[in-house]
């Protein structure tokens, strides 16, 4: 696992712009919980909003970004 970075946010943003549904698996930096959720949108400052909450750039740990078929 690596810390969620702006490069990851940009990759998600590009996938969303191409019309793809994006799912992210990550470990919450505050609680330690592992989450798998669909991305709704990305904010300009790197906050990624999902169906269950949000992913904090620089705090949460990325496991995988994947395109949903």
N, C-alpha and C positions, 0 to 999 in steps of 0.2 A: 504494500500500500504506500501511496505517496500523498503528500499534502495537496489538496485541491488548489489548482493554480489558475491564473487568468488565461493561460493557453488552453486549459481544459474548457473554460467558459466559452472561449472563442470557437472551439471545435463544436460545442453544443449549439451555439448560435448559428454557425454555418449549416449544421444538419437541419435545424428548425427552419432556416431560410429556404432550404432546398425542399421543404415540404415533408420531411421525415418525422416520424414519431420517435422520440428519444427517451430511453430509459437509463437511469443512472443507479448504480449500486455504490453506496458509500458508508463509511463509519462515522457516526456523529462524534465530533471532537469533544463535546460536553458530556454526553451520557455514555458513550461507548457502544451504543446500539448500532446494528447494521441495518440499513434501509435499502429497499429497492422500490423506486417510484418513477412515474412518468413525469417528464419536464413539461411545465405549462409555458413558462417564458423566462427570459434572462433579463436582468436589470443592468443598466449602464455601469454600475459599480461592481459587478461581478457576483451579485446575489442571484442564485438560481432557484426559482420557485417551482415546486413540484406539486403533485396531487395531494401530498400529505404535509407539506411545510416548505422548508427552504434549505439550501446547502450554502454554507458560509465559506467563501474563498479564503484560504490561508489558515483555516481552523479545522475543517472536516477533512477526512482522508478518503481519497478516491480509490475504489476497487475496480470499477469498470463502467465505461460508457458504451451503450449498444443501441443499435437501430432496431426498432420493433417492426416485425414483418407485417 
